[in-house]
Amino acid sequence: MTTAAYEQQLSDKQLYLDKLFADCAFPPVQVFNSPVSHYRMRAEFRIWHDGDECSYAMFTPGEKASASNVHKLRHFSIAHENINSLMPKLLDCIQTNELLKARLFQVEFLTTLAGDTLVTLIYHKKLDDNWVQAARMLAEVLGVQILGRSRGQKVVLERDYVIERLTVDNKVLQYKQLEGGFTQPNAIVCQYMLSWATSVAQAINTGDLLELYCGNGNFTLPLSRHFRRVLATEVSKTSVQAARWNIKTNQINNIALARLSAEEFTEAYTGVRNFQRLVNEQICLSDYQFSTVFVDPPRAGIDQATLELLQKFDNIIYVSCNPVTLHENLQILLTTHEVKRAAMFDQFPFTPHIESGVWLQKR
């Protein structure tokens, strides 16, 4: 894709947002663009076997995988350079080793700006000790982490995560990113998102922060520098484990973490229900003086009860992966708040997907 084509699609996305949020009294939207190529930190490919030859494969969307619509490739221009340089080397090694090639179904790549890469090999066969030995040699030759999967089986040779280092406001933060866990796929734009959110936090610069849907602590870590205390919630056990590691590794001591969904936290905060998980973590909600709530919800947006909870806070920082549900949620939030800042983050160039952010302040 050319730079001109990218600029056009970026302009089209801006026009779409302008029309969608025309009734929301937005200030000018700050736009954060993406590199035109090599921006994805994750990529996955089917493996196509043609006689003794195998190759990475993609297929025409909406059509059944078949020889008539297979697109064979050795490079993928939107994937990060770490992945692109690895793809042909990995394929050549697999091609010459029957233990690694036989019944290999899919390959998944996860890499980081820090240069750490994990490759997951997915098979339609049971992985035995001979496979493990061959995979260890492959990992050593390529200098990457290798993980094997088949039905009901996960074989971790050394570790099932990569280490990422993101720079926010001239400070480097270290993150554990788990295989199969959620991470932002465009690390460059992710850094823009973190910097934008922390610039809003700096403008608020008071009280305590509540964060719902915190994941592995992606936003939690940099935001914590601008609040007295932070209470972050997340329902996924694996994400909570990664977040705890990230908090400890970055030596941050003002974050408390509770394994609760947004709906459960709403019940706890409003006194509808007590949770032993809060007691176990020695978290007393009455100790907090929340000035701000940060949310980065799933595509479905935020449920009604949680929206009503958000309306109790002076400041709402809302990062959205779906502008349609953000617009729906704003119809409620704008009855009590107004938009102070708005941003668009082009996480997914050349696709219809748009990430956006708003800072809402109580009227």
C-alpha positions in Angstrom: 0.0 0.0 0.0 1.2 3.5 -0.8 1.5 6.5 1.5 -1.2 8.2 -0.6 -3.6 5.3 -0.2 -3.0 5.3 3.5 -3.7 9.0 3.8 -6.9 8.6 1.9 -8.2 5.8 4.1 -7.2 7.8 7.2 -9.2 10.8 5.9 -12.1 8.5 5.2 -12.1 7.3 8.8 -11.9 10.8 10.2 -15.0 11.8 8.0 -16.8 8.7 9.3 -16.1 9.7 13.0 -17.1 13.3 12.3 -20.5 12.2 11.0 -21.1 9.6 13.6 -20.3 11.9 16.5 -21.9 15.1 15.0 -24.5 15.1 17.8 -22.0 14.7 20.6 -20.4 18.2 20.6 -16.9 16.9 20.1 -13.8 19.2 20.2 -11.4 18.7 17.3 -10.4 15.0 17.1 -6.6 14.4 17.6 -5.5 11.8 15.1 -2.7 9.3 15.7 -1.7 7.5 12.5 0.1 4.2 12.0 3.2 3.1 10.0 2.0 2.1 6.5 3.7 -1.3 6.8 5.2 -3.7 9.4 2.9 -2.5 12.2 1.3 -5.8 13.4 2.9 -7.5 16.3 0.8 -10.6 15.9 0.1 -12.7 12.8 -1.3 -16.2 12.2 -1.3 -18.4 9.0 -2.6 -21.7 7.9 0.0 -24.1 6.6 -0.8 -25.4 3.2 0.7 -28.8 2.3 1.1 -29.5 -1.4 2.9 -32.9 -1.8 6.2 -32.6 0.0 6.1 -28.7 0.0 4.5 -26.6 2.6 3.8 -22.8 2.7 2.0 -20.1 4.7 -1.5 -19.7 3.3 -4.3 -17.2 3.4 -7.7 -17.6 1.8 -10.3 -15.5 0.2 -12.6 -14.2 3.0 -15.9 -16.0 3.2 -14.8 -18.9 1.1 -13.9 -22.4 2.2 -10.2 -23.2 2.2 -9.3 -24.9 -1.0 -6.6 -25.2 -3.7 -8.7 -22.8 -5.9 -8.5 -19.9 -3.5 -5.3 -20.4 -1.5 -2.8 -17.6 -1.5 0.7 -18.9 -0.7 3.2 -16.5 0.8 6.6 -16.3 2.5 6.3 -12.7 3.7 3.5 -10.5 5.0 4.0 -6.8 4.6 1.8 -5.6 7.4 3.5 -7.8 10.0 6.4 -6.4 12.0 9.9 -6.8 10.6 10.7 -9.3 13.3 8.0 -11.6 11.9 8.8 -10.9 8.2 12.5 -11.8 8.6 11.6 -14.9 10.6 8.9 -16.3 8.3 11.0 -17.7 5.4 13.7 -19.0 7.9 11.1 -20.9 9.9 9.4 -22.3 6.8 12.7 -23.5 5.4 13.6 -25.3 8.7 10.2 -26.9 8.9 10.4 -28.0 5.3 13.5 -30.1 5.9 12.3 -31.8 9.1 9.5 -34.3 8.9 8.8 -34.3 12.6 8.1 -30.6 12.5 6.3 -30.6 9.2 4.0 -33.6 9.5 0.4 -32.6 10.1 1.3 -29.0 11.0 -1.9 -27.0 10.6 -1.2 -23.4 11.7 1.6 -21.1 12.8 1.1 -18.1 15.0 3.7 -15.3 15.6 3.8 -12.9 18.6 6.6 -10.4 18.7 7.5 -7.1 20.5 9.4 -3.9 19.9 11.9 -5.2 22.4 12.8 -8.0 19.9 11.3 -11.0 21.8 9.4 -13.4 19.6 7.2 -16.4 20.3 6.1 -18.9 17.6 3.2 -21.3 18.2 3.1 -24.4 16.0 -0.4 -26.0 15.9 -0.8 -29.6 14.9 -3.4 -32.3 14.0 -1.3 -34.9 15.9 -0.1 -35.7 19.4 3.3 -34.0 20.2 5.8 -36.5 21.7 9.3 -36.3 23.1 10.8 -36.6 19.6 8.9 -33.5 18.5 10.1 -31.7 21.7 13.7 -32.4 20.8 13.3 -31.2 17.2 11.4 -28.1 18.4 14.2 -27.2 20.9 16.8 -27.4 18.1 14.5 -25.1 16.0 14.2 -22.6 18.8 18.0 -22.5 19.3 18.7 -22.1 15.5 16.2 -19.3 15.1 16.7 -17.6 18.5 13.0 -17.5 19.4 10.6 -19.1 21.8 8.7 -22.1 20.5 5.4 -23.5 21.8 3.5 -26.5 20.5 -0.3 -27.1 20.5 -2.6 -29.9 19.5 -6.0 -30.9 20.6 -6.0 -31.0 24.4 -2.2 -30.4 24.5 0.1 -27.4 25.1 3.8 -28.0 25.1 5.9 -25.1 26.5 9.6 -25.5 25.9 10.8 -22.5 27.9 8.0 -20.0 28.3 4.6 -19.1 26.9 5.0 -15.3 26.8 7.1 -12.5 25.4 8.5 -9.4 27.0 7.6 -6.0 25.6 9.0 -2.6 26.4 6.9 0.4 25.7 8.1 4.0 26.0 5.5 6.5 27.5 6.6 10.0 28.3 10.3 9.1 28.1 9.9 6.2 30.6 10.3 2.6 29.6 7.7 0.1 30.9 8.1 -3.6 30.8 5.2 -6.0 30.1 4.6 -9.7 30.0 2.4 -10.6 27.0 1.0 -14.1 27.1 0.5 -16.4 24.2 -3.3 -16.4 23.5 -3.8 -13.4 25.7 -5.1 -10.0 24.6 -2.5 -7.4 23.6 -2.7 -4.3 21.4 -1.6 -5.6 17.9 -0.1 -2.3 16.8 2.6 -1.4 19.3 3.5 1.9 17.8 -0.1 3.1 18.0 -0.4 1.5 21.4 2.3 3.9 22.7 0.4 6.8 21.2 -2.7 5.6 23.1 -0.9 5.4 26.3 0.7 8.8 25.9 -2.7 10.4 25.1 -4.3 8.8 28.1 -1.5 9.9 30.4 -1.8 13.5 29.0 -5.4 13.5 30.1 -4.4 12.1 33.5 -1.9 14.9 33.9 -4.6 17.4 33.2 -6.7 15.9 35.9 -3.8 15.2 38.4 -5.9 14.6 41.5 -7.5 11.9 43.6 -7.6 8.1 42.9 -8.2 6.2 39.7 -10.6 3.3 39.1 -9.9 1.2 36.0 -12.3 -1.4 34.7 -11.2 -4.0 32.1 -7.5 -3.5 32.9 -6.2 -6.6 31.1 -2.5 -7.1 31.7 -2.2 -3.5 33.0 -1.4 -1.9 29.6 -2.9 1.4 30.6 -2.7 0.9 34.4 1.1 1.2 34.7 1.6 4.6 33.0 -1.6 6.1 34.4 -0.6 5.2 38.0 2.0 7.9 38.0 -0.7 10.6 37.9 -3.0 9.4 40.7 -2.6 8.9 44.4 -3.9 5.3 44.3 -5.2 3.0 41.6 -7.8 0.2 41.9 -7.8 -1.9 38.7 -10.2 -4.7 37.9 -10.1 -7.6 35.5 -12.0 -10.8 35.3 -9.5 -13.0 33.3 -7.3 -15.0 35.6 -4.4 -15.1 33.1 -4.6 -11.4 32.5 -4.6 -10.8 36.3 -1.5 -12.9 36.7 0.3 -11.0 33.9 -0.8 -7.7 35.4 0.5 -8.6 38.8 3.9 -9.6 37.2 3.9 -6.3 35.3 3.2 -4.2 38.4 5.9 -6.0 40.4 8.5 -5.9 37.7 8.0 -2.1 37.1 8.2 -1.5 40.9 4.9 0.3 41.1 3.4 0.3 44.6 0.2 2.4 44.4 -1.9 -0.2 42.4 -4.4 -2.6 43.9 -5.8 -5.3 41.6 -9.1 -7.1 42.0 -10.3 -10.0 39.9 -13.8 -8.7 39.2 -15.8 -8.0 36.1 -17.1 -4.5 35.5 -20.6 -5.7 36.4 -19.3 -7.4 39.7 -17.4 -4.2 40.6 -20.6 -2.2 40.1 -22.5 -4.5 42.5 -19.7 -4.2 45.1 -19.4 -0.4 44.8 -23.1 0.1 45.1 -23.4 -2.2 48.1 -25.6 -4.8 46.2 -23.2 -7.7 46.8 -20.1 -8.4 48.9 -17.1 -10.2 47.3 -14.6 -12.3 49.3 -12.0 -11.5 46.6 -11.9 -7.9 47.8 -11.5 -9.1 51.4 -8.7 -11.5 50.4 -6.8 -8.6 48.6 -7.4 -6.3 51.6 -9.2 -3.9 49.4 -11.7 -1.5 51.2 -13.6 0.5 48.6 -14.4 3.2 51.2 -10.7 4.0 51.5 -10.6 5.4 47.9 -11.4 8.9 46.8 -12.0 8.3 43.1 -11.7 11.4 40.9 -11.5 9.4 37.6 -12.6 6.1 36.0 -10.7 4.6 33.0 -12.5 2.1 30.8 -11.3 0.2 27.7 -14.3 -2.2 27.2 -14.8 -5.0 24.6 -16.5 -4.2 21.3 -20.0 -4.7 22.8 -19.4 -1.5 24.9 -20.6 -1.0 28.5 -23.7 -2.4 30.2 -26.4 -0.1 31.5 -25.5 -0.6 35.2 -21.8 0.2 34.7 -22.7 3.3 32.6 -24.8 4.5 35.6 -21.8 3.9 37.8 -19.5 5.9 35.5 -21.8 8.9 35.8 -20.9 9.2 39.4 -17.3 10.1 38.6 -16.0 13.6 37.8 -13.8 12.3 35.0 -14.2 9.4 32.6 -11.4 8.4 30.2 -13.0 6.0 27.7 -10.9 4.2 25.1 -13.1 2.3 22.6 -12.4 -0.3 19.9 -15.9 0.2 18.4 -17.1 3.8 17.6 -20.7 2.6 17.2 -21.0 1.3 20.8 -19.1 4.3 22.0 -21.7 6.5 20.4 -24.5 4.5 22.0 -22.8 4.8 25.4 -22.3 8.5 25.0 -26.0 9.1 24.6 -26.2 8.2 28.3 -22.9 9.7 29.5 -23.5 13.0 27.9 -26.6 13.6 30.0 -24.2 14.2 32.9 -20.8 14.9 31.3 -19.3 16.8 28.4 -16.4 15.8 26.1 -13.2 17.7 26.8 -10.9 15.8 24.4 -11.3 13.3 21.7 -8.8 11.2 19.7 -8.6 8.6 16.9 -6.0 5.9 16.9 -5.4 4.0 13.6 -4.6 0.6 15.1 -5.7 -1.2 12.0 -4.7 0.5 8.8 -6.6 -0.4 5.6 -9.5 -1.9 7.5 -12.8 -0.4 8.7 -11.8 -0.8 12.4 -11.3 2.4 14.4 -10.0 2.9 17.9 -11.0 6.1 19.6 -10.7 7.9 22.9 -12.7 10.5 24.8 -12.2 12.4 28.1 -15.5 13.3 29.6 -15.8 15.7 32.5 -18.9 16.1 34.7 -20.9 19.2 34.0 
